Amino acid sequence: MLLDLRSIQKRFGGISALRNGTLSVQPGEVHLLMGENGAGKSTLMKIVAGMLSPDGGEMLWRGEPIRFAKPADASAVGIAMVHQESLLAPHLSVAENIFLGRTPSARFGFVDRHTMIERAKLLIEAHKFPLQPDWRVERLSPAGKQLVEICRAIAHGSSLLIFDEPTSSLSDAETAEVFRIVRTLRERSVGVIYITHRLEELRSIGDRVTILRDGETVHSCPLKDLPREELIRHMVGRPVAAIYSREPQTPGKERLRIDKLTRFPLLKNISLALRAGEIVGLAGLVGAGRTELCRAIFGLDPIDSGEIFVDGKPARIRNPRDAVHAGIALVPEDRQRAGLIRALPIGYNITLANLRAVSNSAGILSHSAERAASTSLIERLRVKAESPRQLAGRLSGGNQQKVVIARWLHRGANVFLFDEPTRGIDVGAKVEVFQTMDQLARSGAALLMVSSELPELIQVADRILVMREGQLTGELPGRTTQEEIMHLATRQ
């Protein structure tokens, strides 16, 4: 046995993040770790990687008890973690990042750059990675950065690699590349722990699966012995459909109309309308212009021509401030960087877009009003948090998404732009996000939902617009098929 975790426990203040984390990994095994957001997966893996110290339980490495005081201790025995959010030095080269902290030295203590680059080149070529040692990391795609993290782990002789949501922001082609790497590691007898929420990935790479719920291991078995429906039941503690299905309602008045919006060369003559009570899906391949359209509507990117109407009136949107005043809200694809201020409390993040509502007549922020407003929304959206004072960055991915939605609920927006709203969150949290979106629609809001998950669009959207190369290529009813969507997404 490579790694054996027995009843690992961890508390943060009055919150028990782990009560009984149990898991074992063998050499050459890809072990899937699953569970809802807040179940304790990341906490358990941070303990294995030496980033946190357990409050109880036992960890065995190759049969011997072990305990890490810092990440360097875990690295020294052969454990490395590839994080969902890149921890690389963006201003350095690929080679410098691979050997960061372990750079080969020449005479008089200088860095031996020639040796470093040659070693990086051999490592990259051995694994057939599409990288060059002298490339600057800040210019790499998310997939490229993942490859550099993997190179660094392999260069240090790791025998156990932990992947934390490695494909949450990758294209299908980039995801396939990550899968190839994981299979190669398995062939070389490296143990892999793979955290994912994407159920469609399971059968592609996994050997065994362990499921956490509420800080406790509730099930562990060979993946082939666990049907999809049973896996979901173990994750959420009750039977639930993988995709939330909503009943459409009769749409009301027009909330948003876009007329011949153009931002050359990314967007070309886009015209669409959203009505109250509607959830309109926006489909298309990577690079089709879906995110760019949301950014343009919200004023993040300037448009070259075209008009925007909100509630039948022309809206001059030059920046996000204009969009917010017009009643438009954006739930961005990258909630970590663009949706939240992670170093500030939840309460501040929720009330940020409507500070006037929690300030007195003199314009001074009322902490009691902020606390009351944020507490109400935390309870309404079932955000798992200690209090409104907890830092937003300490929340799980699904709960962070809820905080972003809560901000716009507090603002009272009538037009919502959801860009990949369920990316990186678990099946239970997805259902809650869809329920929240449905409540917004039923309250009279209009929603535009960008998603790469076609089954989600089909089940949730009232109708689906399809984009290709910056243009709308067609409109389909909500209960369409994936084949019809892909036909429009790839049509010349």
MARKEVEX-475751 format. One line per 2 residues: number of its first residue (from 1); their letters; for each residue y, x, z of C-alpha. Coordinates in pm, 1 decimal, always signed. Example, Ala and Ser with C-alpha at 12.3 -4.5 7.8 and 13.67 -1.06 7.14 Angstrom:
% MARKEVEX-475751
1 = as = -450.0:+1230.0:+780.0; -106.0:+1367.0:+714.0 $
END
This chain:
% MARKEVEX-475751
1 = ml = +0.0:+0.0:+0.0; +342.2:+132.2:-96.5 $
3 = ld = +564.4:-91.8:+117.6; +467.5:-335.2:+391.4 $
5 = lr = +730.4:-550.0:+567.8; +617.4:-738.1:+876.9 $
7 = si = +829.5:-1011.4:+1037.2; +1164.4:-844.9:+964.0 $
9 = qk = +1456.7:-1004.7:+1150.4; +1834.5:-974.9:+1111.2 $
11 = rf = +2128.3:-1156.3:+1269.0; +2497.9:-1155.4:+1181.7 $
13 = gg = +2688.0:-1281.3:+1483.9; +2549.1:-1625.9:+1556.0 $
15 = is = +2380.4:-1659.6:+1216.4; +2013.8:-1568.6:+1171.5 $
17 = al = +1990.8:-1430.3:+818.3; +1624.6:-1329.6:+856.5 $
19 = rn = +1373.1:-1472.4:+1099.5; +1043.8:-1360.8:+949.9 $
21 = gt = +1074.2:-1154.7:+634.4; +725.3:-1050.0:+528.4 $
23 = ls = +637.6:-880.7:+198.6; +407.5:-608.1:+61.9 $
25 = vq = +420.4:-409.8:-262.4; +157.0:-190.0:-426.0 $
27 = pg = +215.0:+97.9:-671.1; +242.0:-30.4:-1029.0 $
29 = ev = +311.9:-388.2:-917.5; +608.1:-605.1:-1019.4 $
31 = hl = +671.3:-823.2:-716.4; +909.8:-1115.7:-766.1 $
33 = lm = +1125.1:-1210.4:-467.5; +1260.8:-1563.9:-490.3 $
35 = ge = +1442.6:-1819.9:-282.5; +1762.7:-2020.7:-271.1 $
37 = ng = +2097.6:-1852.4:-217.5; +2125.2:-1770.2:+151.0 $
39 = ag = +1746.5:-1755.1:+194.0; +1766.7:-1388.3:+299.1 $
41 = ks = +1651.8:-1205.0:-14.3; +1942.7:-962.8:-43.9 $
43 = tl = +1949.6:-905.0:+331.4; +1580.6:-812.1:+330.1 $
45 = mk = +1623.8:-575.0:+36.5; +1931.2:-410.4:+188.4 $
47 = iv = +1716.3:-330.6:+491.1; +1453.0:-173.4:+264.5 $
49 = ag = +1726.8:+26.8:+86.9; +1874.5:+153.2:+415.2 $
51 = ml = +2201.1:-41.8:+380.6; +2129.1:-254.5:+690.3 $
53 = sp = +1926.8:-198.8:+1006.2; +1676.7:-467.4:+1113.2 $
55 = dg = +1698.0:-635.5:+1454.0; +1324.0:-680.8:+1474.1 $
57 = ge = +994.0:-646.5:+1290.0; +820.8:-346.8:+1137.3 $
59 = ml = +848.3:-162.6:+806.1; +565.0:+57.4:+681.1 $
61 = wr = +602.1:+309.7:+396.7; +271.4:+433.5:+255.8 $
63 = ge = +104.0:+310.0:+573.2; +339.2:+484.4:+818.8 $
65 = pi = +611.2:+312.4:+1028.6; +959.9:+400.4:+904.7 $
67 = rf = +1321.2:+306.7:+973.1; +1631.2:+400.1:+773.6 $
69 = ak = +1974.0:+470.4:+922.7; +2149.7:+497.5:+585.7 $
71 = pa = +2077.8:+459.8:+210.9; +2023.0:+834.9:+176.4 $
73 = da = +1720.8:+804.4:+407.7; +1561.1:+545.6:+177.0 $
75 = sa = +1645.3:+752.8:-129.8; +1484.6:+1059.0:+27.9 $
77 = vg = +1143.3:+887.1:+46.8; +1169.0:+735.4:-303.0 $
79 = ia = +1334.3:+392.8:-268.7; +1624.7:+296.0:-496.1 $
81 = mv = +1811.5:-29.1:-555.8; +1967.6:-139.9:-885.7 $
83 = hq = +2244.8:-376.6:-780.2; +2360.5:-688.5:-963.1 $
85 = es = +2719.8:-562.4:-941.0; +2747.4:-205.8:-1070.4 $
87 = ll = +2811.6:+62.6:-807.8; +2874.7:+335.1:-1064.9 $
89 = ap = +3184.6:+554.4:-1091.1; +3345.3:+409.7:-1406.7 $
91 = hl = +3568.0:+711.5:-1480.1; +3271.0:+951.3:-1492.4 $
93 = sv = +3019.7:+1011.1:-1772.0; +2664.3:+883.3:-1789.0 $
95 = ae = +2526.6:+1225.0:-1690.7; +2769.3:+1261.7:-1399.1 $
97 = ni = +2670.6:+920.4:-1264.3; +2299.1:+991.4:-1298.2 $
99 = fl = +2326.5:+1307.8:-1089.1; +2613.1:+1197.9:-863.9 $
101 = gr = +2560.4:+1363.5:-525.1; +2284.1:+1583.3:-665.4 $
103 = tp = +2458.7:+1774.9:-940.9; +2290.3:+2104.8:-1041.0 $
105 = sa = +2494.5:+2407.4:-931.2; +2580.6:+2730.0:-1111.5 $
107 = rf = +2709.7:+3051.5:-958.1; +2976.3:+3032.2:-687.5 $
109 = gf = +2902.5:+2663.2:-628.7; +3039.5:+2532.3:-958.6 $
111 = vd = +2869.4:+2237.2:-1129.1; +2625.8:+2347.3:-1398.6 $
113 = rh = +2737.6:+2095.0:-1659.3; +2509.8:+2227.5:-1932.4 $
115 = tm = +2197.8:+2184.0:-1717.7; +2315.9:+1841.8:-1598.4 $
117 = ie = +2370.0:+1715.0:-1953.3; +2037.0:+1856.4:-2075.7 $
119 = ra = +1846.2:+1693.4:-1789.1; +2021.7:+1362.0:-1853.6 $
121 = kl = +1942.3:+1387.2:-2225.0; +1572.2:+1449.6:-2157.2 $
123 = li = +1558.1:+1156.5:-1914.9; +1732.1:+920.3:-2156.7 $
125 = ea = +1510.7:+1023.9:-2448.1; +1191.7:+995.3:-2241.4 $
127 = hk = +1265.7:+628.8:-2172.6; +1423.4:+556.2:-2513.0 $
129 = fp = +1745.0:+429.3:-2357.3; +2037.7:+361.3:-2598.2 $
131 = lq = +2268.2:+600.3:-2409.8; +2438.7:+936.0:-2455.2 $
133 = pd = +2498.5:+1174.9:-2160.1; +2868.9:+1218.8:-2239.8 $
135 = wr = +2955.5:+849.1:-2274.6; +3214.3:+718.7:-2026.2 $
137 = ve = +3055.6:+454.4:-1803.0; +3360.5:+224.1:-1803.5 $
139 = rl = +3305.2:+167.3:-2177.4; +2944.6:+55.3:-2138.9 $
141 = sp = +2823.0:-303.1:-2154.7; +2671.4:-460.3:-1839.9 $
143 = ag = +2326.5:-378.7:-1979.7; +2428.8:-16.2:-2040.8 $
145 = kq = +2545.4:+16.5:-1682.2; +2212.9:-122.6:-1562.5 $
147 = lv = +2036.7:+146.9:-1764.7; +2246.6:+419.2:-1602.1 $
149 = ei = +2155.3:+282.7:-1257.3; +1789.6:+289.9:-1357.4 $
151 = cr = +1822.7:+646.2:-1488.0; +1975.0:+754.0:-1158.6 $
153 = ai = +1687.5:+599.7:-964.1; +1424.7:+760.0:-1186.4 $
155 = ah = +1601.0:+1099.3:-1180.6; +1572.8:+1099.3:-803.9 $
157 = gs = +1196.2:+1051.2:-826.7; +1191.4:+694.6:-693.2 $
159 = sl = +852.0:+533.1:-651.0; +993.6:+189.8:-558.1 $
161 = li = +1279.4:+24.9:-748.9; +1454.3:-291.0:-633.0 $
163 = fd = +1625.6:-498.4:-905.0; +1879.8:-749.3:-770.4 $
165 = ep = +1945.1:-1016.3:-1037.4; +1950.8:-757.2:-1318.7 $
167 = ts = +1981.0:-1005.1:-1607.9; +2228.3:-1259.9:-1468.0 $
169 = sl = +2509.0:-1145.4:-1702.3; +2306.8:-1007.4:-1992.5 $
171 = sd = +2239.6:-1140.0:-2342.4; +1886.2:-1222.4:-2456.6 $
173 = ae = +1856.6:-887.4:-2636.2; +1979.5:-696.6:-2329.1 $
175 = ta = +1742.8:-894.7:-2107.6; +1451.0:-801.7:-2333.1 $
177 = ev = +1549.5:-434.5:-2290.5; +1542.4:-466.1:-1910.6 $
179 = fr = +1197.9:-628.4:-1932.6; +1072.0:-339.6:-2145.4 $
181 = iv = +1193.3:-92.3:-1884.8; +1026.2:-281.5:-1600.2 $
183 = rt = +695.9:-286.3:-1789.4; +725.7:+89.1:-1853.1 $
185 = lr = +783.9:+150.9:-1482.7; +475.1:-53.9:-1399.5 $
187 = er = +266.7:+152.8:-1641.4; +385.0:+466.9:-1458.9 $
189 = sv = +267.1:+324.8:-1122.6; +619.6:+265.3:-993.5 $
191 = gv = +646.2:-32.2:-760.3; +912.4:-289.1:-851.7 $
193 = iy = +1071.4:-564.8:-643.2; +1255.2:-800.8:-877.4 $
195 = it = +1498.3:-1064.3:-746.2; +1575.4:-1343.9:-991.3 $
197 = hr = +1678.0:-1709.3:-1006.7; +1587.0:-1751.1:-1372.0 $
199 = le = +1253.9:-1930.4:-1365.4; +1190.8:-1863.6:-1734.1 $
201 = el = +1173.0:-1489.4:-1659.0; +880.3:-1512.2:-1420.1 $
203 = rs = +581.7:-1508.6:-1651.5; +735.6:-1233.3:-1865.5 $
205 = ig = +708.9:-955.2:-1608.8; +581.3:-1065.5:-1267.3 $
207 = dr = +246.2:-992.1:-1099.2; +301.0:-1140.4:-753.7 $
209 = vt = +568.8:-1361.9:-602.3; +703.6:-1397.9:-249.2 $
211 = il = +930.7:-1690.7:-161.8; +1187.1:-1693.5:+118.8 $
213 = rd = +1342.2:-2007.1:+265.1; +1592.2:-2012.9:+549.9 $
215 = ge = +1526.3:-1649.4:+635.8; +1148.2:-1679.7:+647.0 $
217 = tv = +865.3:-1597.2:+407.5; +705.4:-1932.4:+326.0 $
219 = hs = +464.6:-1833.6:+48.1; +320.8:-1527.0:-125.0 $
221 = cp = +51.3:-1517.2:-393.2; -37.1:-1392.1:-742.0 $
223 = lk = +207.9:-1546.7:-986.2; -70.2:-1684.9:-1206.0 $
225 = dl = -184.3:-1902.5:-913.7; +153.7:-2071.5:-864.2 $
227 = pr = +260.7:-2355.8:-1099.1; +632.9:-2390.4:-1165.4 $
229 = ee = +659.4:-2719.7:-974.0; +495.4:-2569.2:-664.7 $
231 = li = +723.9:-2265.1:-679.8; +1032.3:-2488.4:-680.5 $
233 = rh = +893.5:-2697.1:-393.5; +841.5:-2384.4:-182.1 $
235 = mv = +1194.7:-2264.0:-261.3; +1380.8:-2581.1:-165.9 $
237 = gr = +1135.4:-2738.2:+77.7; +1098.3:-3057.6:-124.0 $
239 = pv = +993.9:-3165.9:-474.0; +1288.1:-3138.9:-713.5 $
241 = aa = +1334.1:-3130.3:-1088.8; +1434.8:-2786.9:-1215.4 $
243 = iy = +1727.0:-2939.1:-1404.0; +1945.5:-3215.4:-1263.8 $
245 = sr = +1964.4:-3520.0:-1489.5; +2269.9:-3745.5:-1468.0 $
247 = ep = +2334.3:-4094.8:-1584.8; +2625.7:-4103.4:-1832.6 $
249 = qt = +2913.7:-4343.7:-1777.1; +3160.3:-4505.5:-2011.2 $
251 = pg = +3438.9:-4252.5:-2076.5; +3795.9:-4342.0:-1990.3 $
253 = ke = +4132.3:-4224.5:-2118.0; +4183.0:-3896.1:-2297.3 $
255 = rl = +4247.2:-3614.9:-2048.5; +4264.9:-3311.5:-2278.0 $
257 = ri = +4316.3:-3272.6:-2651.1; +4319.7:-2944.7:-2842.9 $
259 = dk = +4463.0:-2956.4:-3194.9; +4394.0:-2666.2:-3435.7 $
261 = lt = +4402.3:-2399.5:-3164.8; +4384.2:-2051.1:-3319.2 $
263 = rf = +4373.5:-1705.4:-3166.5; +4296.0:-1473.3:-3453.7 $
265 = pl = +4030.7:-1342.7:-3505.5; +3842.9:-1494.4:-3208.3 $
267 = lk = +3927.2:-1865.1:-3240.9; +3990.9:-2052.9:-3564.2 $
269 = ni = +4132.5:-2406.3:-3585.2; +3957.5:-2548.7:-3277.8 $
271 = sl = +4013.2:-2920.9:-3227.7; +3845.3:-3123.2:-2953.8 $
273 = al = +3909.9:-3397.3:-2699.2; +3782.7:-3458.4:-2344.9 $
275 = ra = +3797.8:-3798.8:-2179.7; +3793.2:-3904.9:-1816.8 $
277 = ge = +3439.4:-3934.6:-1681.5; +3289.8:-3701.9:-1942.1 $
279 = iv = +3096.8:-3377.6:-1910.8; +3113.9:-3214.1:-2251.9 $
281 = gl = +2883.4:-2919.2:-2315.2; +2987.7:-2615.9:-2518.0 $
283 = ag = +2699.4:-2422.4:-2674.5; +2675.5:-2116.9:-2897.5 $
285 = lv = +2532.6:-1768.3:-2917.9; +2685.0:-1468.5:-2739.8 $
287 = ga = +3014.4:-1386.0:-2912.0; +3062.9:-1736.9:-3051.8 $
289 = gr = +3397.9:-1771.7:-2872.3; +3310.8:-2010.7:-2588.6 $
291 = te = +3460.9:-1802.1:-2306.1; +3757.1:-1710.3:-2526.4 $
293 = lc = +3828.7:-2080.5:-2578.2; +3831.8:-2146.6:-2203.2 $
295 = ra = +4060.5:-1847.7:-2147.2; +4302.4:-1967.7:-2414.4 $
297 = if = +4318.4:-2322.6:-2276.2; +4382.5:-2185.1:-1926.2 $
299 = gl = +4658.8:-1955.2:-2047.4; +4482.8:-1627.7:-1980.0 $
301 = dp = +4504.5:-1527.8:-2346.4; +4795.2:-1616.2:-2579.0 $
303 = id = +4729.5:-1841.3:-2877.3; +4870.7:-1786.1:-3225.5 $
305 = sg = +4899.6:-2152.1:-3316.5; +4786.0:-2498.6:-3219.7 $
307 = ei = +4876.6:-2757.2:-2956.8; +4737.5:-2864.8:-2620.0 $
309 = fv = +4785.0:-3216.3:-2482.1; +4709.6:-3319.2:-2122.0 $
311 = dg = +4696.8:-3693.2:-2044.9; +4858.4:-3759.2:-2382.6 $
313 = kp = +5158.3:-3532.9:-2325.6; +5220.2:-3194.6:-2491.1 $
315 = ar = +5151.2:-2905.8:-2252.2; +5313.1:-2569.5:-2313.1 $
317 = ir = +5064.1:-2331.4:-2152.3; +5183.6:-1971.7:-2158.7 $
319 = np = +4997.0:-1851.8:-1848.8; +4754.6:-1977.0:-1580.3 $
321 = rd = +5045.0:-2105.2:-1368.3; +5138.0:-2347.1:-1648.8 $
323 = av = +4772.7:-2456.1:-1678.7; +4740.7:-2522.3:-1304.8 $
325 = ha = +5063.8:-2726.1:-1301.4; +4928.5:-2926.3:-1596.9 $
327 = gi = +4617.0:-3013.0:-1394.6; +4372.8:-2773.0:-1565.0 $
329 = al = +4120.3:-2573.3:-1360.3; +3897.9:-2280.8:-1462.3 $
331 = vp = +3570.9:-2190.9:-1290.6; +3519.7:-1848.4:-1452.7 $
333 = ed = +3197.8:-1683.9:-1563.8; +3255.8:-1379.8:-1337.8 $
335 = rq = +3322.5:-1541.6:-1001.2; +3303.8:-1204.4:-823.9 $
337 = ra = +3602.5:-1052.1:-1002.3; +3792.6:-1344.8:-1150.8 $
339 = gl = +3709.9:-1638.1:-923.6; +3745.7:-1510.8:-568.6 $
341 = ir = +3940.9:-1274.2:-349.3; +3629.2:-1142.0:-180.9 $
343 = al = +3812.8:-947.1:+91.3; +3992.6:-1259.9:+218.9 $
345 = pi = +3858.1:-1557.2:+419.6; +3695.6:-1862.3:+266.2 $
347 = gy = +3976.1:-2085.4:+391.1; +4240.6:-1882.5:+208.6 $
349 = ni = +4034.8:-1883.6:-112.3; +3998.4:-2261.6:-101.3 $
351 = tl = +4366.6:-2339.0:-39.8; +4506.2:-2059.7:-260.5 $
353 = an = +4592.2:-2283.2:-557.7; +4769.1:-2546.0:-344.9 $
355 = lr = +4942.6:-2370.0:-56.2; +5216.2:-2633.9:-46.2 $
357 = av = +4960.2:-2886.3:+80.3; +4887.2:-2671.2:+386.2 $
359 = sn = +5242.4:-2557.7:+459.1; +5514.1:-2722.1:+669.2 $
361 = sa = +5850.5:-2842.9:+543.0; +5993.9:-2491.5:+578.7 $
363 = gi = +5725.1:-2351.6:+349.6; +5539.6:-2171.7:+628.8 $
365 = ls = +5161.3:-2178.0:+607.9; +4997.9:-2398.6:+869.8 $
367 = hs = +4674.4:-2235.4:+981.0; +4553.9:-2558.5:+1137.9 $
369 = ae = +4611.1:-2749.8:+813.9; +4439.0:-2474.9:+614.6 $
371 = ra = +4144.4:-2480.4:+852.1; +4114.6:-2860.5:+838.0 $
373 = as = +4132.5:-2874.7:+458.5; +3885.0:-2591.5:+402.6 $
375 = ts = +3644.4:-2718.5:+670.2; +3634.8:-3059.9:+502.5 $
377 = li = +3549.2:-2907.7:+163.7; +3296.9:-2664.7:+313.1 $
379 = er = +3114.6:-2962.5:+464.3; +3148.1:-3173.0:+148.6 $
381 = lr = +2998.2:-2902.6:-75.4; +2752.0:-2783.6:+189.0 $
383 = vk = +2871.6:-2423.5:+179.0; +2653.7:-2208.5:+405.4 $
385 = ae = +2914.4:-2020.8:+606.8; +2989.0:-1930.7:+967.3 $
387 = sp = +3343.7:-2071.4:+947.3; +3647.4:-2081.6:+714.4 $
389 = rq = +3738.8:-1741.6:+858.5; +3430.7:-1572.9:+710.0 $
391 = la = +3511.1:-1337.3:+422.8; +3429.0:-1487.9:+82.8 $
393 = gr = +3257.3:-1166.2:-25.1; +2991.9:-1212.8:+242.4 $
395 = ls = +2866.2:-1538.0:+91.4; +2568.1:-1565.5:-139.8 $
397 = gg = +2631.0:-1620.9:-511.8; +2573.1:-1995.5:-503.5 $
399 = nq = +2801.4:-2044.5:-204.3; +3072.6:-1833.1:-368.1 $
401 = qk = +3055.3:-2065.6:-669.3; +3101.4:-2364.4:-438.9 $
403 = vv = +3412.8:-2205.9:-288.8; +3564.5:-2165.1:-637.3 $
405 = ia = +3494.3:-2533.0:-710.1; +3638.0:-2628.5:-369.7 $
407 = rw = +3966.6:-2457.8:-459.0; +4017.6:-2686.7:-756.8 $
409 = lh = +3905.9:-2992.8:-563.3; +4178.6:-2909.0:-312.5 $
411 = rg = +4427.3:-2869.2:-596.6; +4336.6:-3209.7:-741.2 $
413 = an = +4288.2:-3095.1:-1101.0; +4189.8:-3350.4:-1367.6 $
415 = vf = +4055.3:-3113.5:-1636.1; +3782.9:-2864.6:-1540.3 $
417 = lf = +3663.9:-2574.3:-1753.3; +3325.7:-2453.5:-1623.1 $
419 = de = +3221.8:-2120.8:-1779.4; +2851.3:-2057.5:-1707.1 $
421 = pt = +2872.6:-2245.8:-1372.2; +2508.9:-2184.7:-1271.5 $
423 = rg = +2476.2:-1818.0:-1368.7; +2307.0:-1620.7:-1092.0 $
425 = id = +2238.7:-1914.8:-857.5; +1910.0:-2068.8:-755.1 $
427 = vg = +1754.7:-2397.3:-858.9; +1857.5:-2585.6:-545.1 $
429 = ak = +2217.3:-2466.4:-569.8; +2219.4:-2560.3:-939.0 $
431 = ve = +2137.9:-2920.3:-850.6; +2422.4:-2923.1:-597.0 $
433 = vf = +2666.2:-2781.8:-854.1; +2561.2:-3047.6:-1105.7 $
435 = qt = +2602.4:-3318.5:-841.9; +2952.7:-3190.3:-769.8 $
437 = md = +3035.5:-3192.6:-1140.5; +2907.4:-3549.4:-1168.1 $
439 = ql = +3124.1:-3653.4:-871.2; +3426.8:-3498.1:-1041.6 $
441 = ar = +3352.2:-3692.0:-1361.5; +3304.4:-4017.6:-1171.2 $
443 = sg = +3637.0:-3963.9:-995.2; +3811.6:-3957.8:-1334.2 $
445 = aa = +3814.7:-3589.5:-1425.7; +3712.7:-3447.4:-1764.6 $
447 = ll = +3480.4:-3146.4:-1772.0; +3403.0:-2883.8:-2035.0 $
449 = mv = +3083.8:-2694.5:-1949.5; +2994.5:-2365.5:-2118.6 $
451 = ss = +2630.0:-2269.1:-2067.4; +2373.6:-2043.4:-2229.7 $
453 = el = +2098.4:-2248.5:-2063.9; +2032.3:-2509.7:-2331.3 $
455 = pe = +1804.1:-2729.7:-2114.6; +2090.1:-2762.1:-1864.9 $
457 = li = +2334.9:-2872.6:-2132.9; +2089.4:-3124.7:-2271.2 $
459 = qv = +2025.6:-3282.3:-1930.1; +2379.8:-3274.0:-1790.3 $
461 = ad = +2624.8:-3315.9:-2081.5; +2727.5:-3650.0:-2233.4 $
463 = ri = +2780.9:-3475.9:-2566.6; +2754.9:-3116.3:-2685.5 $
465 = lv = +2993.3:-2918.6:-2905.1; +2852.6:-2612.8:-3080.9 $
467 = mr = +3046.0:-2297.0:-3175.4; +2974.0:-2013.5:-3415.0 $
469 = eg = +3198.9:-1714.1:-3482.9; +3505.6:-1876.1:-3329.9 $
471 = ql = +3467.3:-2213.2:-3499.3; +3324.8:-2551.9:-3402.1 $
473 = tg = +3026.0:-2621.9:-3624.1; +2930.3:-2965.0:-3500.4 $
475 = el = +2886.5:-3221.3:-3223.5; +2558.7:-3359.0:-3084.6 $
477 = pg = +2468.9:-3629.3:-2831.3; +2375.0:-3509.4:-2485.3 $
479 = rt = +2005.6:-3594.3:-2519.0; +1957.1:-3375.1:-2824.1 $
481 = tq = +1706.5:-3091.6:-2872.0; +1736.8:-2714.6:-2843.1 $
483 = ee = +1637.1:-2685.2:-3208.9; +1931.4:-2900.4:-3321.2 $
485 = im = +2173.2:-2695.4:-3109.9; +2041.5:-2365.9:-3247.5 $
487 = hl = +2063.5:-2500.3:-3603.2; +2437.3:-2555.3:-3559.1 $
489 = at = +2482.2:-2229.1:-3365.4; +2333.0:-2024.9:-3647.8 $
491 = rq = +2445.8:-2228.8:-3949.0; +2630.1:-2028.5:-4211.4 $
END
